[in-house]
Amino acid sequence: MTNTKAVEILDGKEVAKSVRIDLKKEVAAFTAAGHRAPGLAVVLVGDNPASELYVRNKIKACAKVGIESFLRRFDKDATEEQVLECIKELNQSDTVDGILVQLPLPGHLSEEKILEEIDPNKDADGLHPYNLGCLTAGVAGLRPCTPAGIITLLDFYKVPLEGASAVVIGRSQLVGKPAALLLLERNATVTICHSRTQNLDQVVRQADILVVAVGRSEFVPGSWIKPGAVVVDVGIHYHKTEDGGSKITGDVEFGSASEVAGKISPVPGGVGPMTVAQLLANTVWSYKRRLNLD
């Protein structure tokens, strides 16, 4: 069965722009009242080209809303002690409200140990065990950027969450589990699946809302999708083409899925911009709490 009307694109770029406009107004009001600007510190270890690009984009995004950014750069041979000492200093800084460690880290460094060193109140990525625990308990805290960005995207397009059947494919701490918890918090009925789920196509076909974060290119074909469903594609994969160019795909087979779905996020331009927008929102949220501006 195919979609009889054109699919609606969940435009993450447009929604992220709207989020930035609101944050810029909020920050401008605080600084006009005599408060300092919010501050985000980014810790970058090594020379991974993708990480370099992501960090540049995040710093540019900070500037657009009036957030001051602080880059702490280490070469790829930096010791764990050096990185941990840097984070301890940032934890104590009065001008830093958010701390982001750009992942992945070089193999000799423990991501778990380094992320746990971040003050939970400055955890801009929302990945500290304390904040993940707050999410599980339904307590206010910093939320993981990608899942929180997905909820903002769905809200912008007025997707009903309460009572909806939501299926999340993926169980990572970064996306799958927190996305499921955020949907549950909004009274959706949530099923968490993964690549080893039996009869996965049948489970997916029951979803009013489908979030795919399985990490496999075009893993979900359109034939699995319930007609009219809302599809959020978290994956992003880069491929070299035969003519020497490049191609980007998501975890969903966009062509066939867009013939069936009612709404779908593109790759790129869907979830990615929302992740960066939520990073900014988390930094401002932490800033307001630290300065008692709520």
Contacts in CASP RR format, 6 or more apart in sequence:
PFRMAT RR
TARGET T0000
AUTHOR 0000-0000-0000
METHOD contacts of the structure
MODEL  1
MTNTKAVEILDGKEVAKSVRIDLKKEVAAFTAAGHRAPGLAVVLVGDNPA
SELYVRNKIKACAKVGIESFLRRFDKDATEEQVLECIKELNQSDTVDGIL
VQLPLPGHLSEEKILEEIDPNKDADGLHPYNLGCLTAGVAGLRPCTPAGI
ITLLDFYKVPLEGASAVVIGRSQLVGKPAALLLLERNATVTICHSRTQNL
DQVVRQADILVVAVGRSEFVPGSWIKPGAVVVDVGIHYHKTEDGGSKITG
DVEFGSASEVAGKISPVPGGVGPMTVAQLLANTVWSYKRRLNLD
1 227 0 8 1.000
1 260 0 8 1.000
2 227 0 8 1.000
2 259 0 8 1.000
2 260 0 8 1.000
3 227 0 8 1.000
3 228 0 8 1.000
3 258 0 8 1.000
3 259 0 8 1.000
3 260 0 8 1.000
3 261 0 8 1.000
3 262 0 8 1.000
5 262 0 8 1.000
7 258 0 8 1.000
7 259 0 8 1.000
7 261 0 8 1.000
7 262 0 8 1.000
7 263 0 8 1.000
7 264 0 8 1.000
8 157 0 8 1.000
8 262 0 8 1.000
8 263 0 8 1.000
8 264 0 8 1.000
9 263 0 8 1.000
9 264 0 8 1.000
9 265 0 8 1.000
9 266 0 8 1.000
10 153 0 8 1.000
10 154 0 8 1.000
10 157 0 8 1.000
10 230 0 8 1.000
10 232 0 8 1.000
10 263 0 8 1.000
10 264 0 8 1.000
10 265 0 8 1.000
10 266 0 8 1.000
10 270 0 8 1.000
11 266 0 8 1.000
11 269 0 8 1.000
11 270 0 8 1.000
12 153 0 8 1.000
12 265 0 8 1.000
12 269 0 8 1.000
12 270 0 8 1.000
12 271 0 8 1.000
12 272 0 8 1.000
12 273 0 8 1.000
12 274 0 8 1.000
13 269 0 8 1.000
13 270 0 8 1.000
13 273 0 8 1.000
15 152 0 8 1.000
15 153 0 8 1.000
15 156 0 8 1.000
15 273 0 8 1.000
15 274 0 8 1.000
15 277 0 8 1.000
16 273 0 8 1.000
16 274 0 8 1.000
16 276 0 8 1.000
16 277 0 8 1.000
18 156 0 8 1.000
19 152 0 8 1.000
19 274 0 8 1.000
19 277 0 8 1.000
19 278 0 8 1.000
19 280 0 8 1.000
19 281 0 8 1.000
20 61 0 8 1.000
20 64 0 8 1.000
20 65 0 8 1.000
20 277 0 8 1.000
20 280 0 8 1.000
23 65 0 8 1.000
23 280 0 8 1.000
23 281 0 8 1.000
23 284 0 8 1.000
24 64 0 8 1.000
24 65 0 8 1.000
24 66 0 8 1.000
26 284 0 8 1.000
27 37 0 8 1.000
27 38 0 8 1.000
27 65 0 8 1.000
27 66 0 8 1.000
27 67 0 8 1.000
27 284 0 8 1.000
28 66 0 8 1.000
30 287 0 8 1.000
30 288 0 8 1.000
30 291 0 8 1.000
30 293 0 8 1.000
31 37 0 8 1.000
31 66 0 8 1.000
35 291 0 8 1.000
35 293 0 8 1.000
36 95 0 8 1.000
37 66 0 8 1.000
37 67 0 8 1.000
37 68 0 8 1.000
38 66 0 8 1.000
38 67 0 8 1.000
38 68 0 8 1.000
38 97 0 8 1.000
38 283 0 8 1.000
38 284 0 8 1.000
38 286 0 8 1.000
38 287 0 8 1.000
39 62 0 8 1.000
39 67 0 8 1.000
39 68 0 8 1.000
39 69 0 8 1.000
39 70 0 8 1.000
39 95 0 8 1.000
39 96 0 8 1.000
39 97 0 8 1.000
39 98 0 8 1.000
39 283 0 8 1.000
39 287 0 8 1.000
40 58 0 8 1.000
40 62 0 8 1.000
40 67 0 8 1.000
40 68 0 8 1.000
40 69 0 8 1.000
40 70 0 8 1.000
40 96 0 8 1.000
40 97 0 8 1.000
40 98 0 8 1.000
40 99 0 8 1.000
40 100 0 8 1.000
40 124 0 8 1.000
40 279 0 8 1.000
40 280 0 8 1.000
40 283 0 8 1.000
41 69 0 8 1.000
41 70 0 8 1.000
41 71 0 8 1.000
41 72 0 8 1.000
41 90 0 8 1.000
41 93 0 8 1.000
41 96 0 8 1.000
41 98 0 8 1.000
41 99 0 8 1.000
41 100 0 8 1.000
42 55 0 8 1.000
42 58 0 8 1.000
42 59 0 8 1.000
42 69 0 8 1.000
42 70 0 8 1.000
42 71 0 8 1.000
42 72 0 8 1.000
42 100 0 8 1.000
42 102 0 8 1.000
43 72 0 8 1.000
43 74 0 8 1.000
43 83 0 8 1.000
43 86 0 8 1.000
43 87 0 8 1.000
43 90 0 8 1.000
43 99 0 8 1.000
43 100 0 8 1.000
43 101 0 8 1.000
43 102 0 8 1.000
44 51 0 8 1.000
44 52 0 8 1.000
44 55 0 8 1.000
44 71 0 8 1.000
44 72 0 8 1.000
44 73 0 8 1.000
44 74 0 8 1.000
44 102 0 8 1.000
45 73 0 8 1.000
45 74 0 8 1.000
45 75 0 8 1.000
45 76 0 8 1.000
45 78 0 8 1.000
45 83 0 8 1.000
45 101 0 8 1.000
45 102 0 8 1.000
45 105 0 8 1.000
45 106 0 8 1.000
45 109 0 8 1.000
46 73 0 8 1.000
46 74 0 8 1.000
46 75 0 8 1.000
46 76 0 8 1.000
46 78 0 8 1.000
46 106 0 8 1.000
47 75 0 8 1.000
47 76 0 8 1.000
48 104 0 8 1.000
51 102 0 8 1.000
51 103 0 8 1.000
51 104 0 8 1.000
54 102 0 8 1.000
55 71 0 8 1.000
55 102 0 8 1.000
57 276 0 8 1.000
58 69 0 8 1.000
58 100 0 8 1.000
58 276 0 8 1.000
58 279 0 8 1.000
59 69 0 8 1.000
59 71 0 8 1.000
61 276 0 8 1.000
61 277 0 8 1.000
61 279 0 8 1.000
61 280 0 8 1.000
62 68 0 8 1.000
62 69 0 8 1.000
62 280 0 8 1.000
62 283 0 8 1.000
63 69 0 8 1.000
65 280 0 8 1.000
65 284 0 8 1.000
67 280 0 8 1.000
67 283 0 8 1.000
67 284 0 8 1.000
68 95 0 8 1.000
70 90 0 8 1.000
70 95 0 8 1.000
70 96 0 8 1.000
72 86 0 8 1.000
72 90 0 8 1.000
74 82 0 8 1.000
74 83 0 8 1.000
74 86 0 8 1.000
76 106 0 8 1.000
77 106 0 8 1.000
78 106 0 8 1.000
78 109 0 8 1.000
80 108 0 8 1.000
80 109 0 8 1.000
80 110 0 8 1.000
80 113 0 8 1.000
80 114 0 8 1.000
83 101 0 8 1.000
83 105 0 8 1.000
83 109 0 8 1.000
83 114 0 8 1.000
84 113 0 8 1.000
84 114 0 8 1.000
84 117 0 8 1.000
87 99 0 8 1.000
87 101 0 8 1.000
87 114 0 8 1.000
87 117 0 8 1.000
87 118 0 8 1.000
88 117 0 8 1.000
90 96 0 8 1.000
90 99 0 8 1.000
90 122 0 8 1.000
91 99 0 8 1.000
91 117 0 8 1.000
91 118 0 8 1.000
91 119 0 8 1.000
91 122 0 8 1.000
96 122 0 8 1.000
97 122 0 8 1.000
97 283 0 8 1.000
97 284 0 8 1.000
97 286 0 8 1.000
97 287 0 8 1.000
97 290 0 8 1.000
98 122 0 8 1.000
98 123 0 8 1.000
98 124 0 8 1.000
98 282 0 8 1.000
98 283 0 8 1.000
98 286 0 8 1.000
98 287 0 8 1.000
99 118 0 8 1.000
99 119 0 8 1.000
99 122 0 8 1.000
99 123 0 8 1.000
99 124 0 8 1.000
100 124 0 8 1.000
100 125 0 8 1.000
100 279 0 8 1.000
101 111 0 8 1.000
101 114 0 8 1.000
101 115 0 8 1.000
101 118 0 8 1.000
101 125 0 8 1.000
103 111 0 8 1.000
104 111 0 8 1.000
105 111 0 8 1.000
105 114 0 8 1.000
115 125 0 8 1.000
115 127 0 8 1.000
115 128 0 8 1.000
116 128 0 8 1.000
116 129 0 8 1.000
118 128 0 8 1.000
120 128 0 8 1.000
120 130 0 8 1.000
120 131 0 8 1.000
120 142 0 8 1.000
121 142 0 8 1.000
121 286 0 8 1.000
121 289 0 8 1.000
121 290 0 8 1.000
122 286 0 8 1.000
123 130 0 8 1.000
123 131 0 8 1.000
123 142 0 8 1.000
124 142 0 8 1.000
124 145 0 8 1.000
124 279 0 8 1.000
124 282 0 8 1.000
124 283 0 8 1.000
124 286 0 8 1.000
125 142 0 8 1.000
125 144 0 8 1.000
125 145 0 8 1.000
125 279 0 8 1.000
125 282 0 8 1.000
126 132 0 8 1.000
126 142 0 8 1.000
126 143 0 8 1.000
126 144 0 8 1.000
126 145 0 8 1.000
126 282 0 8 1.000
127 144 0 8 1.000
127 173 0 8 1.000
127 174 0 8 1.000
128 142 0 8 1.000
131 141 0 8 1.000
131 142 0 8 1.000
131 143 0 8 1.000
131 144 0 8 1.000
132 144 0 8 1.000
132 173 0 8 1.000
132 178 0 8 1.000
133 139 0 8 1.000
134 140 0 8 1.000
134 141 0 8 1.000
134 142 0 8 1.000
135 141 0 8 1.000
135 143 0 8 1.000
135 144 0 8 1.000
135 178 0 8 1.000
135 181 0 8 1.000
135 182 0 8 1.000
136 181 0 8 1.000
138 185 0 8 1.000
142 282 0 8 1.000
142 285 0 8 1.000
142 286 0 8 1.000
143 178 0 8 1.000
143 182 0 8 1.000
143 278 0 8 1.000
143 282 0 8 1.000
144 173 0 8 1.000
144 174 0 8 1.000
144 175 0 8 1.000
144 178 0 8 1.000
145 275 0 8 1.000
145 276 0 8 1.000
145 278 0 8 1.000
145 279 0 8 1.000
145 282 0 8 1.000
146 174 0 8 1.000
146 175 0 8 1.000
146 179 0 8 1.000
146 213 0 8 1.000
146 234 0 8 1.000
146 271 0 8 1.000
146 272 0 8 1.000
146 274 0 8 1.000
146 275 0 8 1.000
146 278 0 8 1.000
147 175 0 8 1.000
147 176 0 8 1.000
147 178 0 8 1.000
147 179 0 8 1.000
147 181 0 8 1.000
147 182 0 8 1.000
148 178 0 8 1.000
148 182 0 8 1.000
148 278 0 8 1.000
148 281 0 8 1.000
148 282 0 8 1.000
149 271 0 8 1.000
149 274 0 8 1.000
149 275 0 8 1.000
149 277 0 8 1.000
149 278 0 8 1.000
150 179 0 8 1.000
150 182 0 8 1.000
150 211 0 8 1.000
150 232 0 8 1.000
150 234 0 8 1.000
150 271 0 8 1.000
150 274 0 8 1.000
151 161 0 8 1.000
151 182 0 8 1.000
151 183 0 8 1.000
151 186 0 8 1.000
152 274 0 8 1.000
152 277 0 8 1.000
152 278 0 8 1.000
153 232 0 8 1.000
153 265 0 8 1.000
153 270 0 8 1.000
153 271 0 8 1.000
153 274 0 8 1.000
154 161 0 8 1.000
154 209 0 8 1.000
154 230 0 8 1.000
154 232 0 8 1.000
157 263 0 8 1.000
159 209 0 8 1.000
159 230 0 8 1.000
159 263 0 8 1.000
161 183 0 8 1.000
161 186 0 8 1.000
161 187 0 8 1.000
161 188 0 8 1.000
161 209 0 8 1.000
162 186 0 8 1.000
162 187 0 8 1.000
162 188 0 8 1.000
163 187 0 8 1.000
163 188 0 8 1.000
163 189 0 8 1.000
164 188 0 8 1.000
164 189 0 8 1.000
164 208 0 8 1.000
164 209 0 8 1.000
165 188 0 8 1.000
165 189 0 8 1.000
165 191 0 8 1.000
165 206 0 8 1.000
165 207 0 8 1.000
165 208 0 8 1.000
165 209 0 8 1.000
166 180 0 8 1.000
166 183 0 8 1.000
166 188 0 8 1.000
166 189 0 8 1.000
166 190 0 8 1.000
166 191 0 8 1.000
166 207 0 8 1.000
166 208 0 8 1.000
166 209 0 8 1.000
166 210 0 8 1.000
166 211 0 8 1.000
167 190 0 8 1.000
167 191 0 8 1.000
167 193 0 8 1.000
167 203 0 8 1.000
167 204 0 8 1.000
167 206 0 8 1.000
167 207 0 8 1.000
167 209 0 8 1.000
167 210 0 8 1.000
167 211 0 8 1.000
168 176 0 8 1.000
168 179 0 8 1.000
168 180 0 8 1.000
168 183 0 8 1.000
168 190 0 8 1.000
168 191 0 8 1.000
168 192 0 8 1.000
168 193 0 8 1.000
168 211 0 8 1.000
168 213 0 8 1.000
169 193 0 8 1.000
169 194 0 8 1.000
169 195 0 8 1.000
169 197 0 8 1.000
169 200 0 8 1.000
169 204 0 8 1.000
169 210 0 8 1.000
169 211 0 8 1.000
169 212 0 8 1.000
169 213 0 8 1.000
169 214 0 8 1.000
169 219 0 8 1.000
169 220 0 8 1.000
169 251 0 8 1.000
170 176 0 8 1.000
170 192 0 8 1.000
170 193 0 8 1.000
170 194 0 8 1.000
170 195 0 8 1.000
170 212 0 8 1.000
170 213 0 8 1.000
170 214 0 8 1.000
171 177 0 8 1.000
171 192 0 8 1.000
171 194 0 8 1.000
172 213 0 8 1.000
175 211 0 8 1.000
175 213 0 8 1.000
175 234 0 8 1.000
176 192 0 8 1.000
176 211 0 8 1.000
176 213 0 8 1.000
177 192 0 8 1.000
179 211 0 8 1.000
179 213 0 8 1.000
180 190 0 8 1.000
180 192 0 8 1.000
183 190 0 8 1.000
183 209 0 8 1.000
183 211 0 8 1.000
184 190 0 8 1.000
188 209 0 8 1.000
191 203 0 8 1.000
191 206 0 8 1.000
191 207 0 8 1.000
193 200 0 8 1.000
193 203 0 8 1.000
193 204 0 8 1.000
194 214 0 8 1.000
195 214 0 8 1.000
195 216 0 8 1.000
195 219 0 8 1.000
197 203 0 8 1.000
200 224 0 8 1.000
201 223 0 8 1.000
201 224 0 8 1.000
204 210 0 8 1.000
204 220 0 8 1.000
204 224 0 8 1.000
204 225 0 8 1.000
204 226 0 8 1.000
205 224 0 8 1.000
205 225 0 8 1.000
205 226 0 8 1.000
206 226 0 8 1.000
207 225 0 8 1.000
207 226 0 8 1.000
207 229 0 8 1.000
208 226 0 8 1.000
208 229 0 8 1.000
208 230 0 8 1.000
209 229 0 8 1.000
209 230 0 8 1.000
209 232 0 8 1.000
210 220 0 8 1.000
210 225 0 8 1.000
210 226 0 8 1.000
210 229 0 8 1.000
210 230 0 8 1.000
210 231 0 8 1.000
210 232 0 8 1.000
211 232 0 8 1.000
211 234 0 8 1.000
212 219 0 8 1.000
212 220 0 8 1.000
212 231 0 8 1.000
212 232 0 8 1.000
212 233 0 8 1.000
212 234 0 8 1.000
212 235 0 8 1.000
212 251 0 8 1.000
212 252 0 8 1.000
213 234 0 8 1.000
213 235 0 8 1.000
213 251 0 8 1.000
214 220 0 8 1.000
214 235 0 8 1.000
214 251 0 8 1.000
215 235 0 8 1.000
215 237 0 8 1.000
215 251 0 8 1.000
216 251 0 8 1.000
217 237 0 8 1.000
217 239 0 8 1.000
217 249 0 8 1.000
217 250 0 8 1.000
217 251 0 8 1.000
218 249 0 8 1.000
218 250 0 8 1.000
218 251 0 8 1.000
218 252 0 8 1.000
218 253 0 8 1.000
218 254 0 8 1.000
219 251 0 8 1.000
219 252 0 8 1.000
220 251 0 8 1.000
220 252 0 8 1.000
220 253 0 8 1.000
220 257 0 8 1.000
221 253 0 8 1.000
221 256 0 8 1.000
221 257 0 8 1.000
222 252 0 8 1.000
222 253 0 8 1.000
222 255 0 8 1.000
222 256 0 8 1.000
222 257 0 8 1.000
222 259 0 8 1.000
222 260 0 8 1.000
222 261 0 8 1.000
223 256 0 8 1.000
223 260 0 8 1.000
225 231 0 8 1.000
225 257 0 8 1.000
225 260 0 8 1.000
225 261 0 8 1.000
226 260 0 8 1.000
227 260 0 8 1.000
227 262 0 8 1.000
228 260 0 8 1.000
228 261 0 8 1.000
228 262 0 8 1.000
228 263 0 8 1.000
229 260 0 8 1.000
229 261 0 8 1.000
229 262 0 8 1.000
230 261 0 8 1.000
230 262 0 8 1.000
230 263 0 8 1.000
230 264 0 8 1.000
231 252 0 8 1.000
231 257 0 8 1.000
231 261 0 8 1.000
231 262 0 8 1.000
231 263 0 8 1.000
231 264 0 8 1.000
231 265 0 8 1.000
232 264 0 8 1.000
232 265 0 8 1.000
232 271 0 8 1.000
233 250 0 8 1.000
233 251 0 8 1.000
233 252 0 8 1.000
233 254 0 8 1.000
233 264 0 8 1.000
233 265 0 8 1.000
233 266 0 8 1.000
233 267 0 8 1.000
233 270 0 8 1.000
233 271 0 8 1.000
234 251 0 8 1.000
234 271 0 8 1.000
235 250 0 8 1.000
235 251 0 8 1.000
235 267 0 8 1.000
235 271 0 8 1.000
236 248 0 8 1.000
236 249 0 8 1.000
236 250 0 8 1.000
236 267 0 8 1.000
236 268 0 8 1.000
236 272 0 8 1.000
237 248 0 8 1.000
237 249 0 8 1.000
237 250 0 8 1.000
237 251 0 8 1.000
238 246 0 8 1.000
238 247 0 8 1.000
238 248 0 8 1.000
239 246 0 8 1.000
239 247 0 8 1.000
239 248 0 8 1.000
239 249 0 8 1.000
240 246 0 8 1.000
240 247 0 8 1.000
241 247 0 8 1.000
248 267 0 8 1.000
248 268 0 8 1.000
249 267 0 8 1.000
250 267 0 8 1.000
252 264 0 8 1.000
252 267 0 8 1.000
254 264 0 8 1.000
254 266 0 8 1.000
254 267 0 8 1.000
257 264 0 8 1.000
258 264 0 8 1.000
265 271 0 8 1.000
287 293 0 8 1.000
288 294 0 8 1.000
END
